Amino acid sequence: MNLNVGKEVASLQRMNVRELRGRYAEVFGEETKAGNKPWLIKRIAWRLQSLEEGDLSERARHRAAELANDADVRLSPPKAKPAKPAPASRTRSAALVTKSDDRLPPPGTIINREYKGQTLQVKVLPQGFEFEGEVYKSLSAVAKAITGQHCNGYHFFRLGKEQTQ
């Protein structure tokens, strides 16, 4: 039998999964529950080709058996070595210096904004913003409390490189 792999694969691709399962059973001599059409096509094509041209050589089988020998395979991961604590004399502590945003006025400043006929006032705090007695972490959080939807706080309060108030 001369196998034309291209024609065989083309005919396999026209089959549905049920037909491929039947063809698989013919070729392998056992049924499969696989429903993955590309996998079935590859397996059937491989089997047809190996039947036509011969299977693995004895040398290849022997090498595969060597590689599959699981005597050297670990059954559990290596134990973690305990971390050595750093000497206390090397530890240094320093204050973290953060640069504040240039668009933001200094703490204590009141930001005014006209919105829907009301004048809104937000006080800049050293660690946040105060609006109507509540403290918020960011201007965006204040803007969301006002509008009910997320928006950029700097944009909402018109703060930027060119401050217009």
Contacts in CASP RR format, 6 or more apart in sequence:
PFRMAT RR
TARGET T0000
AUTHOR 0000-0000-0000
METHOD contacts of the structure
MODEL  1
MNLNVGKEVASLQRMNVRELRGRYAEVFGEETKAGNKPWLIKRIAWRLQS
LEEGDLSERARHRAAELANDADVRLSPPKAKPAKPAPASRTRSAALVTKS
DDRLPPPGTIINREYKGQTLQVKVLPQGFEFEGEVYKSLSAVAKAITGQH
CNGYHFFRLGKEQTQ
1 52 0 8 1.000
2 52 0 8 1.000
3 48 0 8 1.000
3 49 0 8 1.000
3 52 0 8 1.000
3 53 0 8 1.000
5 45 0 8 1.000
5 48 0 8 1.000
5 49 0 8 1.000
8 45 0 8 1.000
8 48 0 8 1.000
9 41 0 8 1.000
9 45 0 8 1.000
12 20 0 8 1.000
12 23 0 8 1.000
12 40 0 8 1.000
12 41 0 8 1.000
12 44 0 8 1.000
12 45 0 8 1.000
13 41 0 8 1.000
15 23 0 8 1.000
16 37 0 8 1.000
17 35 0 8 1.000
17 37 0 8 1.000
17 40 0 8 1.000
20 37 0 8 1.000
20 40 0 8 1.000
20 41 0 8 1.000
20 44 0 8 1.000
21 31 0 8 1.000
21 32 0 8 1.000
21 34 0 8 1.000
21 35 0 8 1.000
21 40 0 8 1.000
22 31 0 8 1.000
23 44 0 8 1.000
24 31 0 8 1.000
24 32 0 8 1.000
24 34 0 8 1.000
24 40 0 8 1.000
24 43 0 8 1.000
24 44 0 8 1.000
25 31 0 8 1.000
25 32 0 8 1.000
27 44 0 8 1.000
27 47 0 8 1.000
27 48 0 8 1.000
27 51 0 8 1.000
28 43 0 8 1.000
28 47 0 8 1.000
32 40 0 8 1.000
34 40 0 8 1.000
56 64 0 8 1.000
101 154 0 8 1.000
102 161 0 8 1.000
103 154 0 8 1.000
103 159 0 8 1.000
103 160 0 8 1.000
103 161 0 8 1.000
103 163 0 8 1.000
104 124 0 8 1.000
104 139 0 8 1.000
104 159 0 8 1.000
105 111 0 8 1.000
105 124 0 8 1.000
105 159 0 8 1.000
106 124 0 8 1.000
107 124 0 8 1.000
107 125 0 8 1.000
107 126 0 8 1.000
108 123 0 8 1.000
108 124 0 8 1.000
108 125 0 8 1.000
109 123 0 8 1.000
109 124 0 8 1.000
110 121 0 8 1.000
110 122 0 8 1.000
110 123 0 8 1.000
110 124 0 8 1.000
111 121 0 8 1.000
111 122 0 8 1.000
111 123 0 8 1.000
111 124 0 8 1.000
111 157 0 8 1.000
111 159 0 8 1.000
112 119 0 8 1.000
112 120 0 8 1.000
112 121 0 8 1.000
112 165 0 8 1.000
113 119 0 8 1.000
113 120 0 8 1.000
113 122 0 8 1.000
113 156 0 8 1.000
113 157 0 8 1.000
113 158 0 8 1.000
114 120 0 8 1.000
115 146 0 8 1.000
115 147 0 8 1.000
120 131 0 8 1.000
120 146 0 8 1.000
121 131 0 8 1.000
122 129 0 8 1.000
122 130 0 8 1.000
122 131 0 8 1.000
122 139 0 8 1.000
122 142 0 8 1.000
122 157 0 8 1.000
123 129 0 8 1.000
123 130 0 8 1.000
123 131 0 8 1.000
125 135 0 8 1.000
128 135 0 8 1.000
128 136 0 8 1.000
128 137 0 8 1.000
128 138 0 8 1.000
129 135 0 8 1.000
129 136 0 8 1.000
129 137 0 8 1.000
129 138 0 8 1.000
129 139 0 8 1.000
129 141 0 8 1.000
129 142 0 8 1.000
130 136 0 8 1.000
131 142 0 8 1.000
131 145 0 8 1.000
131 146 0 8 1.000
134 145 0 8 1.000
136 142 0 8 1.000
136 145 0 8 1.000
138 153 0 8 1.000
139 153 0 8 1.000
139 154 0 8 1.000
139 156 0 8 1.000
139 157 0 8 1.000
139 159 0 8 1.000
140 150 0 8 1.000
140 151 0 8 1.000
140 152 0 8 1.000
140 153 0 8 1.000
140 156 0 8 1.000
142 153 0 8 1.000
142 157 0 8 1.000
143 151 0 8 1.000
143 152 0 8 1.000
143 153 0 8 1.000
143 156 0 8 1.000
143 157 0 8 1.000
144 150 0 8 1.000
144 151 0 8 1.000
146 156 0 8 1.000
147 156 0 8 1.000
153 159 0 8 1.000
154 160 0 8 1.000
158 164 0 8 1.000
158 165 0 8 1.000
END
